[in-house]
Amino acid sequence: MKLLKFPIITITVSFVLGILANHFLRLPFLVILIFLSISFLVFVYAFLRAKKQLFQNILFGICCYSFVISLGVFSHYLHEEIHYKNHYSKIMKSENNELRGTITSVIKPNSKYNKYLLKINQCNKTEALGKILLYYSKENKEQLSVGQEIWINKKIQPIQKSRNPYQFDYSEYLEKQNIFHQVFCNKGEIVKIKLTKNFDYYIQNLRLNLRNSFTDHKYDETIRSILDALLLGQRSYMDKETIDKYSKAGVIHILAISGLHIGILYFFLAFVLKPIEKIKYGKTLKMIAILSFLWLFAFLTGLPASVTRAVTLFTFVSIGDYYNQQNNVYNAVAVSALILLIFNPNFVFDIGFQLSYAAVISILLFQPFYKRCYFTKNKIGIYFIDIILVSLAAQIGVLPLSLYYFNQLPLLFLVANIVVIPLASCILIFGSFTLLLNFIFKPFALLCGKLLVIFISIMNSYITMISKIKNGIVENISFSAFLTVLLYLFIGTLIYWIYNPKWNTFRNCAFAILIFQLSFIFIKTEENKADELLVFNSKKSLISIKEGNKINVFTNSIEENKGLINDYSRGTFTDSVHIIPLQNVLNYNEERILIIDSMSIYKTKLKPDVIVLIQSPKINLRRLIKEVKPKVIIADNSNPFYKMKKWKETCEQEKIPFHTTVEKGFYRLLK
């Protein structure tokens, strides 16, 4: 197997490199235009020159891939809406802004607000574009619907960056979707203008009608939420407990429509429509019918990004498979990725996109070796062996990404998948059939609905049992982007060795795993050299002192701060964490840190270098400053905003540095 046999693969990789180059380098438009023009002219010259030659030389390849890279850079720049002059960010004011826009999607709400995605049409009476995250208070029981055009006059606020170390940055995640700001509205602050019956409106209405068609079945919330996830691609109705169980069992992918679900539908339809192959052009008609159904299924789910990717991917995979050539399948995967990235270059940063393609590519690469593992000719036995092998191949493909994004490794995924995948297949097939019958013949639909309850109940019970097994999942694994690349390098050399079992390919594989191990040791060693004191941005005060491979955490609220502690210990590759109740005085690097809490008890004789204000203490800060003359004063997120504002003014008058974790993020004191 030689990668260069599949030129579309290298073209797709070059396009991805261009996207990544623009994302990290943020090149000016003029530079991009010059690069694109020069690479295009050089490519044309190399192409005309190559036409006169019998064999292509390396120059033509370099010119071709350079041009594709420049196209990737150019495409990524064009898809970043913030660069356009009529983007709302170029028009908005620092105070209130008049915004007119249309609701394009409903997002999972939080405890206080319903959340929507608002597409801006006008900003301050000027035509504008862009998307904003809209929070609408739940005090207003009336929710907004997709297609609703609204008018608001509110302050546009930036989406806050992560305020703690190694914490998931929600603002960065949204930026990759061209969402940079948010608006908070209370009851009576939104004026409805009209309902625009656009494509989004009809898709949302269709999805709601499909969901409501299950009302007569009287399912409980758990059953209903799983059907919403599997049939309609909606996980917003699912409770956290169910998601945690599926995650611990290593089968969370079952709840997100992906290539697995589309593959199940494809093979089921291929089996049902197999008799068509006997007529003239039957094989072609069969493929057209199957792909038509898959795209109809995608439209019914509302064309969310995950479903669109999966159906596009499987469309090209099935076309490649239609011609019965393994090479065509690899090229089909590359073509589907290229088309999706041309449509939206930011897909390359989407976790779902990365996981889908990593899993499918891994399954395809290991597929030629499946038959070697068949120890029986029994079809049922082969079916379950295939489930194990496909699950294992997919898990190998997504392992580096799972370690990097989720920092966990489910050890029982094979045990879970061998039961869950057949059950999920039955639920998906029977669910689709029941969904159709809901509108055609209700009595029969209710009968099928009872079978669905049985399948889902068995699946949930099994997953609950697996999730309760002690040590069934390794959590809080330290992993970096660099280690992710190195682990994929090892997996690549491993697969190449399997295809070409020679000494030099084995040597490359061994060398790759050695590099990975040495890199892990080096990163861990370097991280453990750093010593620091941190005051976190937490409503339940949290302070840590890191010394080598040991972290002392000071807090009175362990459960509330568990996530922050895990993020920090994982990010610093630290193994030892000790929880200690908060103290009023800490010593670090020959500096005294005085912590003043709600009791407001402290001793000025200590002459502290750093003062940390937590839990809204009642103190005269001006007098305290004059008595001890600290180097810096810190206020964490456990204090009310009005007090922090007053303390800040006092510190400015006394010319003492003041740090609020709410505004500036965590405070770090180094040795």
C-alpha positions as CSV (number, residue, x, y, z in Angstrom):
1,M,0.0,0.0,0.0
2,K,1.5,3.3,-1.1
3,L,-0.1,6.6,-0.1
4,L,1.0,8.3,-3.3
5,K,-1.1,5.9,-5.3
6,F,-4.1,7.9,-4.2
7,P,-3.4,11.5,-5.4
8,I,-6.7,12.9,-4.1
9,I,-5.6,12.0,-0.6
10,T,-2.4,14.1,-0.8
11,I,-4.5,16.9,-2.4
12,T,-6.9,16.8,0.6
13,V,-4.0,16.8,3.1
14,S,-2.5,19.8,1.3
15,F,-5.8,21.7,1.5
16,V,-6.0,20.9,5.3
17,L,-2.4,22.2,5.7
18,G,-3.5,25.4,4.1
19,I,-6.4,25.8,6.5
20,L,-4.2,25.1,9.5
21,A,-1.6,27.6,8.2
22,N,-4.1,30.4,8.1
23,H,-5.6,29.5,11.4
24,F,-2.4,29.6,13.3
25,L,-0.5,32.3,11.3
26,R,-3.5,34.7,10.7
27,L,-2.0,36.0,7.5
28,P,-3.2,39.4,6.1
29,F,-5.4,39.2,3.0
30,L,-2.8,40.9,0.8
31,V,-0.2,38.3,1.7
32,I,-2.7,35.5,1.0
33,L,-3.7,37.0,-2.4
34,I,0.0,37.4,-3.4
35,F,0.7,33.8,-2.3
36,L,-2.3,32.5,-4.2
37,S,-1.5,34.4,-7.4
38,I,2.2,33.3,-7.4
39,S,1.4,29.7,-6.7
40,F,-1.3,29.7,-9.4
41,L,1.0,31.1,-12.0
42,V,3.8,28.7,-11.1
43,F,1.3,25.8,-11.2
44,V,0.1,26.8,-14.7
45,Y,3.8,27.0,-15.9
46,A,4.6,23.6,-14.4
47,F,1.4,22.1,-15.9
48,L,2.2,23.4,-19.4
49,R,5.8,22.2,-19.1
50,A,4.7,18.8,-17.8
51,K,2.4,18.2,-20.8
52,K,5.5,18.1,-23.0
53,Q,7.2,15.5,-20.8
54,L,6.6,11.7,-20.8
55,F,7.3,11.3,-17.1
56,Q,6.3,13.8,-14.4
57,N,9.1,15.2,-12.2
58,I,8.9,16.3,-8.6
59,L,8.7,20.0,-9.6
60,F,5.1,19.5,-10.9
61,G,4.0,17.8,-7.7
62,I,5.5,20.6,-5.5
63,C,3.8,23.3,-7.6
64,C,0.5,21.4,-7.5
65,Y,0.4,20.9,-3.8
66,S,1.7,24.5,-3.1
67,F,-1.3,25.8,-5.1
68,V,-3.7,23.6,-3.2
69,I,-2.2,24.8,0.1
70,S,-2.8,28.4,-1.0
71,L,-6.4,27.5,-1.9
72,G,-6.8,26.1,1.6
73,V,-5.4,29.4,3.1
74,F,-7.7,31.5,0.9
75,S,-10.8,29.4,1.6
76,H,-10.3,29.6,5.3
77,Y,-9.9,33.4,5.2
78,L,-13.1,33.8,3.1
79,H,-15.1,31.7,5.5
80,E,-14.2,33.9,8.5
81,E,-17.0,36.3,8.6
82,I,-15.3,38.7,11.0
83,H,-13.0,39.9,8.1
84,Y,-16.0,41.4,6.2
85,K,-16.7,45.2,6.4
86,N,-20.4,44.6,7.1
87,H,-19.8,42.3,10.0
88,Y,-21.7,43.5,13.0
89,S,-18.5,43.8,15.0
90,K,-17.4,46.6,12.7
91,I,-20.6,48.5,13.3
92,M,-21.5,47.8,17.0
93,K,-21.1,50.4,19.7
94,S,-19.7,50.0,23.2
95,E,-23.2,50.6,24.8
96,N,-26.6,49.3,23.6
97,N,-27.0,48.3,20.0
98,E,-30.1,48.0,17.9
99,L,-30.1,44.5,16.5
100,R,-32.5,42.9,14.0
101,G,-32.0,39.2,13.2
102,T,-33.5,35.8,12.7
103,I,-33.4,32.8,15.0
104,T,-31.6,30.0,13.1
105,S,-31.4,27.3,15.7
106,V,-32.4,26.4,19.3
107,I,-29.5,25.4,21.6
108,K,-29.7,23.3,24.8
109,P,-30.7,25.7,27.6
110,N,-29.1,26.2,31.0
111,S,-30.7,26.7,34.4
112,K,-31.5,30.4,33.9
113,Y,-31.7,31.0,30.1
114,N,-33.0,29.5,26.9
115,K,-30.3,29.7,24.3
116,Y,-30.6,30.5,20.6
117,L,-28.4,31.3,17.6
118,L,-29.3,34.7,16.1
119,K,-28.3,35.5,12.6
120,I,-27.8,39.3,12.4
121,N,-29.6,41.2,9.5
122,Q,-29.1,44.7,10.8
123,C,-26.9,46.4,13.4
124,N,-27.8,50.0,14.4
125,K,-30.0,50.3,11.3
126,T,-27.2,49.2,9.0
127,E,-27.2,46.1,6.9
128,A,-24.9,43.6,8.6
129,L,-24.0,39.9,8.8
130,G,-22.7,37.6,11.5
131,K,-24.1,35.3,14.3
132,I,-24.6,36.0,18.0
133,L,-25.4,33.7,20.9
134,L,-28.7,34.9,22.4
135,Y,-29.7,34.2,26.0
136,Y,-33.4,34.7,26.8
137,S,-34.5,34.6,30.4
138,K,-36.7,31.7,31.4
139,E,-38.9,34.2,33.3
140,N,-40.6,34.6,29.9
141,K,-42.3,31.2,29.4
142,E,-42.9,31.9,25.7
143,Q,-39.9,30.5,23.8
144,L,-38.6,31.7,20.4
145,S,-38.9,29.5,17.4
146,V,-36.6,29.0,14.4
147,G,-37.4,31.5,11.6
148,Q,-38.6,34.2,14.2
149,E,-37.3,37.6,13.2
150,I,-36.7,39.8,16.3
151,W,-35.6,43.3,17.3
152,I,-33.6,44.0,20.5
153,N,-31.7,47.0,21.9
154,K,-29.0,45.5,24.2
155,K,-25.3,45.6,24.9
156,I,-23.3,43.1,22.8
157,Q,-20.9,41.3,25.1
158,P,-17.8,39.3,24.2
159,I,-17.9,35.6,25.1
160,Q,-15.6,35.2,28.1
161,K,-12.3,33.4,27.6
162,S,-11.4,30.6,30.0
163,R,-10.4,32.1,33.3
164,N,-8.7,29.0,34.7
165,P,-5.6,27.0,33.5
166,Y,-6.2,24.1,31.2
167,Q,-10.0,24.6,31.3
168,F,-12.1,24.0,28.2
169,D,-12.4,27.3,26.4
170,Y,-16.0,27.7,25.2
171,S,-15.2,31.0,23.5
172,E,-12.5,29.4,21.3
173,Y,-14.9,26.6,20.4
174,L,-17.5,29.2,19.3
175,E,-15.0,31.3,17.4
176,K,-14.4,28.4,15.1
177,Q,-18.1,28.6,14.3
178,N,-17.9,32.3,13.5
179,I,-19.6,33.2,16.8
180,F,-17.8,35.9,18.8
181,H,-20.4,37.7,21.0
182,Q,-23.4,37.1,23.1
183,V,-26.5,39.0,24.2
184,F,-28.5,38.6,27.4
185,C,-32.2,39.5,27.3
186,N,-34.8,39.5,30.1
187,K,-38.6,39.4,29.9
188,G,-40.0,42.1,27.6
189,E,-36.7,43.0,26.0
190,I,-37.3,41.2,22.7
191,V,-39.7,42.5,20.1
192,K,-41.0,39.9,17.6
193,I,-41.3,41.3,14.1
194,K,-42.4,38.5,11.9
195,L,-42.0,34.8,11.3
196,T,-39.8,34.0,8.3
197,K,-40.7,30.7,6.8
198,N,-37.3,29.8,5.5
199,F,-35.5,26.5,5.1
200,D,-34.5,26.4,8.8
201,Y,-38.1,27.0,9.8
202,Y,-39.5,24.1,7.7
203,I,-36.8,21.7,8.9
204,Q,-37.4,22.6,12.5
205,N,-41.1,22.3,12.1
206,L,-40.6,18.9,10.4
207,R,-38.4,17.7,13.3
208,L,-40.9,18.9,15.9
209,N,-43.8,17.1,14.1
210,L,-41.7,13.9,13.9
211,R,-40.9,14.2,17.6
212,N,-44.5,14.9,18.6
213,S,-45.6,11.9,16.6
214,F,-44.3,9.8,19.5
215,T,-46.6,11.5,22.0
216,D,-49.3,8.8,21.9
217,H,-46.6,6.2,22.8
218,K,-46.4,7.8,26.3
219,Y,-42.7,7.1,26.7
220,D,-40.8,8.2,29.8
221,E,-38.2,10.9,29.5
222,T,-35.2,8.5,29.2
223,I,-36.7,6.4,26.4
224,R,-37.9,9.6,24.6
225,S,-34.5,11.3,24.9
226,I,-32.6,8.2,23.4
227,L,-35.1,8.1,20.5
228,D,-34.5,11.8,19.9
229,A,-30.7,11.2,19.8
230,L,-30.8,8.1,17.6
231,L,-33.6,9.1,15.2
232,L,-33.5,12.9,15.1
233,G,-29.9,13.7,16.1
234,Q,-31.0,15.7,19.1
235,R,-29.1,15.2,22.4
236,S,-30.4,18.4,24.0
237,Y,-33.2,16.5,25.8
238,M,-30.9,14.0,27.4
239,D,-30.1,14.2,31.1
240,K,-26.5,14.3,32.4
241,E,-26.8,11.0,34.2
242,T,-27.6,9.0,31.1
243,I,-24.8,10.7,29.1
244,D,-22.3,9.8,32.0
245,K,-23.3,6.2,31.9
246,Y,-22.8,5.9,28.2
247,S,-19.5,7.7,28.4
248,K,-18.2,5.4,31.2
249,A,-19.2,2.4,29.2
250,G,-17.3,3.7,26.2
251,V,-20.4,3.8,23.9
252,I,-21.2,7.6,24.0
253,H,-20.8,7.5,20.2
254,I,-24.1,5.6,20.1
255,L,-26.0,8.7,21.1
256,A,-24.6,10.9,18.3
257,I,-25.6,10.1,14.8
258,S,-22.4,9.3,12.9
259,G,-21.0,7.0,10.3
260,L,-22.0,4.0,12.5
261,H,-25.7,4.8,12.3
262,I,-25.6,5.7,8.6
263,G,-23.7,2.4,8.0
264,I,-26.4,0.5,9.9
265,L,-29.1,2.0,7.7
266,Y,-27.0,1.4,4.6
267,F,-26.5,-2.3,5.2
268,F,-30.1,-2.8,6.2
269,L,-31.4,-1.2,3.1
270,A,-28.8,-3.0,1.0
271,F,-30.2,-6.3,2.4
272,V,-33.8,-5.3,1.8
273,L,-33.2,-4.0,-1.7
274,K,-31.0,-6.9,-2.8
275,P,-33.6,-8.4,-5.1
276,I,-33.5,-5.3,-7.3
277,E,-30.0,-6.3,-8.5
278,K,-31.6,-9.0,-10.6
279,I,-33.2,-6.5,-13.0
280,K,-31.4,-4.4,-15.6
281,Y,-29.4,-1.6,-14.1
282,G,-30.6,-3.0,-10.8
283,K,-27.3,-2.4,-8.9
284,T,-27.3,1.3,-10.0
285,L,-31.0,1.7,-9.0
286,K,-30.3,0.1,-5.7
287,M,-27.5,2.5,-4.9
288,I,-29.5,5.5,-5.9
289,A,-32.5,4.3,-3.8
290,I,-30.2,3.8,-0.8
291,L,-28.4,7.1,-1.0
292,S,-31.7,8.9,-1.6
293,F,-33.1,7.4,1.7
294,L,-29.9,8.4,3.6
295,W,-30.1,12.0,2.4
296,L,-33.8,12.0,3.3
297,F,-32.9,10.8,6.7
298,A,-30.3,13.6,6.9
299,F,-33.0,16.2,6.0
300,L,-35.4,14.8,8.6
301,T,-32.8,15.3,11.3
302,G,-32.5,18.9,10.3
303,L,-29.1,18.6,8.5
304,P,-27.0,19.1,11.7
305,A,-23.2,19.1,10.9
306,S,-22.6,15.6,12.4
307,V,-25.3,14.0,10.2
308,T,-24.4,15.9,7.1
309,R,-20.8,14.8,7.5
310,A,-21.7,11.2,8.1
311,V,-24.1,11.0,5.1
312,T,-21.6,12.8,2.8
313,L,-18.8,10.5,4.0
314,F,-20.9,7.3,3.5
315,T,-22.2,8.5,0.1
316,F,-18.7,8.6,-1.3
317,V,-17.6,5.4,0.5
318,S,-20.6,3.6,-0.9
319,I,-19.8,4.9,-4.4
320,G,-16.2,3.6,-4.1
321,D,-17.5,0.3,-2.8
322,Y,-20.0,0.2,-5.7
323,Y,-17.1,-0.1,-8.1
324,N,-15.6,-2.9,-6.0
325,Q,-12.2,-1.4,-5.7
326,Q,-10.5,-0.8,-2.4
327,N,-8.5,2.1,-3.8
328,N,-11.7,3.9,-4.8
329,V,-12.9,3.7,-1.2
330,Y,-9.9,5.5,0.1
331,N,-10.2,8.2,-2.6
332,A,-14.0,8.4,-1.9
333,V,-13.2,9.2,1.8
334,A,-10.7,11.9,0.8
335,V,-13.2,13.4,-1.8
336,S,-15.9,13.6,0.9
337,A,-13.6,15.3,3.3
338,L,-12.4,17.7,0.6
339,I,-16.0,18.7,-0.3
340,L,-17.0,19.2,3.3
341,L,-13.9,21.4,3.9
342,I,-14.5,23.5,0.8
343,F,-18.0,24.1,2.1
344,N,-16.8,24.9,5.6
345,P,-13.0,24.9,6.3
346,N,-13.7,25.1,10.1
347,F,-14.9,21.5,10.0
348,V,-11.3,20.5,10.3
349,F,-11.3,21.8,13.9
350,D,-14.6,20.0,14.8
351,I,-14.2,17.1,17.1
352,G,-17.0,15.1,15.4
353,F,-15.4,15.6,12.0
354,Q,-12.0,14.4,13.3
355,L,-13.4,11.4,15.2
356,S,-15.7,10.3,12.2
357,Y,-12.8,10.3,9.7
358,A,-10.3,8.8,12.1
359,A,-12.7,5.9,12.8
360,V,-13.7,5.2,9.2
361,I,-10.1,5.4,7.9
362,S,-9.0,3.0,10.6
363,I,-11.8,0.5,9.9
364,L,-10.9,0.6,6.2
365,L,-7.2,0.1,6.8
366,F,-7.7,-2.9,9.1
367,Q,-10.6,-4.4,7.0
368,P,-8.4,-6.6,4.7
369,F,-7.2,-8.5,7.8
370,Y,-10.6,-9.3,9.3
371,K,-11.0,-12.7,7.6
372,R,-7.8,-13.9,9.3
373,C,-9.7,-13.7,12.7
374,Y,-12.7,-15.8,11.6
375,F,-12.5,-19.1,13.5
376,T,-16.0,-20.1,12.5
377,K,-18.1,-20.2,9.3
378,N,-21.3,-19.6,11.2
379,K,-22.9,-16.3,10.0
380,I,-24.0,-15.3,13.5
381,G,-20.5,-16.0,14.9
382,I,-18.9,-14.0,12.0
383,Y,-21.4,-11.1,12.7
384,F,-20.3,-10.8,16.4
385,I,-16.6,-11.2,15.4
386,D,-17.0,-8.3,12.9
387,I,-18.6,-6.2,15.7
388,I,-15.5,-6.8,17.9
389,L,-13.0,-6.2,15.1
390,V,-14.8,-3.1,13.7
391,S,-15.0,-1.7,17.3
392,L,-11.4,-2.4,17.9
393,A,-10.3,-0.9,14.6
394,A,-12.4,2.3,15.2
395,Q,-11.1,2.6,18.8
396,I,-7.5,2.4,17.6
397,G,-8.2,5.2,15.1
398,V,-9.8,7.5,17.6
399,L,-7.6,6.6,20.5
400,P,-5.2,9.6,20.3
401,L,-8.1,12.1,19.8
402,S,-10.0,10.5,22.7
403,L,-7.0,10.9,25.0
404,Y,-6.5,14.5,23.9
405,Y,-10.1,15.7,24.0
406,F,-11.7,13.6,26.7
407,N,-8.7,12.5,28.7
408,Q,-10.1,9.0,29.3
409,L,-9.8,5.5,28.1
410,P,-12.8,3.1,28.4
411,L,-11.4,-0.4,29.0
412,L,-14.7,-2.2,28.5
413,F,-15.7,-0.8,25.1
414,L,-15.5,-4.2,23.4
415,V,-17.7,-5.8,26.0
416,A,-20.2,-2.9,25.7
417,N,-20.2,-2.7,21.9
418,I,-20.8,-6.4,21.3
419,V,-24.3,-6.0,22.9
420,V,-25.0,-2.3,22.3
421,I,-24.3,-2.2,18.5
422,P,-26.8,-4.9,17.7
423,L,-29.4,-3.3,20.0
424,A,-28.7,0.1,18.6
425,S,-29.2,-1.3,15.1
426,C,-32.6,-2.8,16.0
427,I,-33.6,0.5,17.7
428,L,-32.6,2.5,14.6
429,I,-34.3,0.3,12.1
430,F,-37.5,-0.3,14.2
431,G,-37.5,3.4,15.2
432,S,-37.4,4.6,11.6
433,F,-40.1,2.1,10.7
434,T,-42.2,3.2,13.7
435,L,-41.7,6.9,12.9
436,L,-43.2,6.2,9.4
437,L,-46.1,4.2,10.8
438,N,-46.9,7.1,13.2
439,F,-48.3,8.9,10.2
440,I,-49.7,6.0,8.3
441,F,-51.2,3.4,10.7
442,K,-51.1,4.4,14.4
443,P,-52.3,1.0,15.9
444,F,-49.4,-0.9,14.3
445,A,-47.0,1.9,15.2
446,L,-48.0,1.6,18.9
447,L,-47.2,-2.1,18.7
448,C,-43.8,-1.5,17.2
449,G,-43.3,1.2,19.8
450,K,-43.6,-1.4,22.6
451,L,-40.7,-3.4,21.0
452,L,-38.7,-0.2,21.0
453,V,-39.2,0.1,24.7
454,I,-37.9,-3.4,25.2
455,F,-34.8,-2.8,23.1
456,I,-34.0,0.5,24.8
457,S,-34.6,-0.8,28.3
458,I,-32.3,-3.8,27.7
459,M,-29.6,-1.5,26.3
460,N,-29.9,1.0,29.2
461,S,-29.8,-1.8,31.8
462,Y,-26.7,-3.3,30.2
463,I,-24.9,0.0,29.9
464,T,-25.8,0.8,33.5
465,M,-24.2,-2.5,34.6
466,I,-21.0,-1.8,32.6
467,S,-20.7,1.7,33.8
468,K,-20.8,0.5,37.4
469,I,-17.8,-1.8,37.0
470,K,-15.0,-0.5,39.1
471,N,-11.9,0.6,37.2
472,G,-13.8,0.1,33.9
473,I,-12.5,3.5,32.7
474,V,-9.1,5.3,33.1
475,E,-9.9,9.0,33.7
476,N,-8.0,12.3,33.9
477,I,-5.2,11.2,31.5
478,S,-2.6,13.8,30.8
479,F,-2.1,14.3,27.1
480,S,-1.1,17.1,24.7
481,A,-1.5,17.9,21.0
482,F,2.1,17.1,20.3
483,L,1.7,13.6,21.9
484,T,-1.5,13.1,19.8
485,V,0.5,13.7,16.6
486,L,3.3,11.3,17.8
487,L,0.7,8.6,18.7
488,Y,-0.8,8.8,15.2
489,L,2.7,8.6,13.8
490,F,3.1,5.3,15.7
491,I,-0.3,4.0,14.6
492,G,0.6,4.9,11.0
493,T,3.9,3.0,11.1
494,L,2.2,0.1,12.8
495,I,-0.4,-0.2,10.0
496,Y,2.4,0.1,7.4
497,W,4.3,-2.7,9.1
498,I,1.2,-4.9,9.1
499,Y,0.8,-4.4,5.3
500,N,4.6,-4.8,4.7
501,P,6.0,-7.2,7.4
502,K,9.7,-6.4,6.8
503,W,12.6,-5.6,9.1
504,N,12.8,-1.9,8.0
505,T,9.0,-1.3,8.6
506,F,9.2,-3.0,12.0
507,R,12.2,-0.8,12.8
508,N,10.3,2.3,11.9
509,C,7.4,1.2,14.1
510,A,9.7,0.6,17.1
511,F,11.4,3.9,16.5
512,A,8.0,5.7,16.4
513,I,6.9,4.2,19.8
514,L,10.3,5.1,21.3
515,I,10.0,8.7,20.2
516,F,6.5,8.8,21.7
517,Q,7.7,7.4,25.1
518,L,10.7,9.7,25.2
519,S,8.6,12.7,24.4
520,F,6.1,11.9,27.1
521,I,8.9,11.5,29.6
522,F,10.4,14.8,28.5
523,I,7.1,16.8,28.7
524,K,6.3,15.3,32.1
525,T,9.8,16.2,33.4
526,E,9.6,19.7,32.1
527,E,6.2,20.3,33.6
528,N,7.3,19.0,37.0
529,K,10.2,21.5,37.0
530,A,7.7,24.4,37.3
531,D,6.7,25.6,40.7
532,E,3.8,28.0,41.2
533,L,1.1,29.3,43.4
534,L,-2.3,29.9,41.8
535,V,-5.5,31.7,42.9
536,F,-8.3,30.2,40.7
537,N,-11.3,32.0,39.3
538,S,-13.9,30.1,41.4
539,K,-17.0,31.0,43.2
540,K,-15.9,28.5,45.9
541,S,-12.5,29.7,46.7
542,L,-9.6,27.6,45.4
543,I,-5.8,28.1,45.9
544,S,-3.0,25.7,44.9
545,I,0.7,25.4,45.4
546,K,2.6,23.2,43.0
547,E,6.1,22.0,43.8
548,G,7.5,19.5,41.4
549,N,5.2,16.5,40.9
550,K,3.1,17.5,44.0
551,I,0.1,19.8,44.2
552,N,-1.3,21.1,47.5
553,V,-4.9,22.3,47.0
554,F,-6.5,24.6,49.5
555,T,-10.3,24.7,49.5
556,N,-13.3,24.1,51.6
557,S,-15.5,23.0,48.7
558,I,-13.9,19.9,47.2
559,E,-16.9,18.7,45.1
560,E,-17.6,22.1,43.6
561,N,-13.9,22.5,42.6
562,K,-13.3,19.0,41.5
563,G,-13.4,19.8,37.8
564,L,-10.8,22.7,38.2
565,I,-8.5,20.5,40.3
566,N,-8.6,17.7,37.7
567,D,-8.0,20.1,34.8
568,Y,-5.0,21.6,36.5
569,S,-3.4,18.3,37.7
570,R,-4.0,16.8,34.2
571,G,-2.6,19.8,32.4
572,T,0.6,19.9,34.5
573,F,1.1,16.1,34.2
574,T,1.0,15.9,38.0
575,D,0.4,12.6,39.8
576,S,0.1,13.7,43.5
577,V,-2.7,16.0,44.7
578,H,-3.4,16.7,48.3
579,I,-6.6,18.5,49.5
580,I,-6.1,20.8,52.5
581,P,-8.8,23.1,54.1
582,L,-8.3,26.8,53.4
583,Q,-5.9,28.6,55.8
584,N,-5.6,32.2,56.6
585,V,-1.8,32.3,56.0
586,L,0.3,30.6,53.4
587,N,4.0,30.7,52.8
588,Y,5.4,30.4,49.3
589,N,8.9,31.2,48.0
590,E,9.7,33.3,51.1
591,E,6.6,35.3,50.6
592,R,3.6,35.5,53.0
593,I,0.1,35.2,51.6
594,L,-2.7,36.5,53.8
595,I,-6.1,35.1,53.0
596,I,-9.0,37.2,54.4
597,D,-12.4,35.5,54.3
598,S,-16.0,36.3,55.4
599,M,-14.8,36.1,59.1
600,S,-12.6,39.2,58.4
601,I,-10.1,38.0,61.0
602,Y,-6.4,38.7,60.3
603,K,-3.2,39.7,61.9
604,T,-1.3,42.7,60.5
605,K,1.9,41.8,62.4
606,L,2.5,39.1,59.7
607,K,3.3,41.8,57.2
608,P,2.1,39.8,54.2
609,D,3.4,40.4,50.7
610,V,0.2,39.2,49.0
611,I,-3.4,39.6,50.2
612,V,-6.2,37.4,48.9
613,L,-9.8,38.6,49.5
614,I,-12.4,35.8,49.4
615,Q,-16.0,35.2,50.4
616,S,-16.9,38.9,50.7
617,P,-15.0,40.0,53.9
618,K,-16.1,43.2,55.7
619,I,-12.9,45.2,55.9
620,N,-11.5,48.7,55.6
621,L,-9.2,48.1,52.7
622,R,-7.6,51.5,52.8
623,R,-6.6,51.1,56.4
624,L,-5.3,47.6,55.8
625,I,-3.1,48.8,52.9
626,K,-1.6,51.5,55.1
627,E,-0.9,49.0,57.9
628,V,0.8,46.2,55.9
629,K,1.7,47.8,52.5
630,P,1.3,44.6,50.4
631,K,2.8,44.1,47.0
632,V,-0.5,43.0,45.4
633,I,-4.1,42.4,46.3
634,I,-6.2,39.7,44.7
635,A,-10.0,39.2,44.8
636,D,-11.4,35.9,43.6
637,N,-14.8,35.1,42.1
638,S,-16.4,34.4,45.5
639,N,-16.8,38.2,46.1
640,P,-19.7,40.3,44.9
641,F,-19.1,42.6,41.9
642,Y,-19.8,45.9,43.7
643,K,-17.2,45.2,46.4
644,M,-14.5,44.3,43.8
645,K,-15.3,47.5,42.0
646,K,-14.9,49.5,45.2
647,W,-11.7,47.7,46.2
648,K,-10.3,48.3,42.7
649,E,-10.9,52.1,43.1
650,T,-9.2,52.1,46.5
651,C,-6.1,50.2,45.2
652,E,-5.8,52.6,42.3
653,Q,-5.8,55.6,44.7
654,E,-3.2,53.9,46.9
655,K,-1.2,52.8,43.9
656,I,-1.3,49.1,44.8
657,P,-1.7,46.5,42.0
658,F,-5.2,44.9,42.2
659,H,-6.1,41.6,40.4
660,T,-9.7,40.3,40.1
661,T,-9.9,36.8,38.7
662,V,-13.3,37.6,37.2
663,E,-11.8,40.2,34.8
664,K,-8.2,38.9,34.4
665,G,-8.5,35.2,35.1
666,F,-6.4,33.2,37.6
667,Y,-3.5,34.7,39.4
668,R,-0.1,33.0,39.1
669,L,2.9,33.6,41.4
670,L,6.1,31.9,40.2
671,K,9.3,31.2,42.1
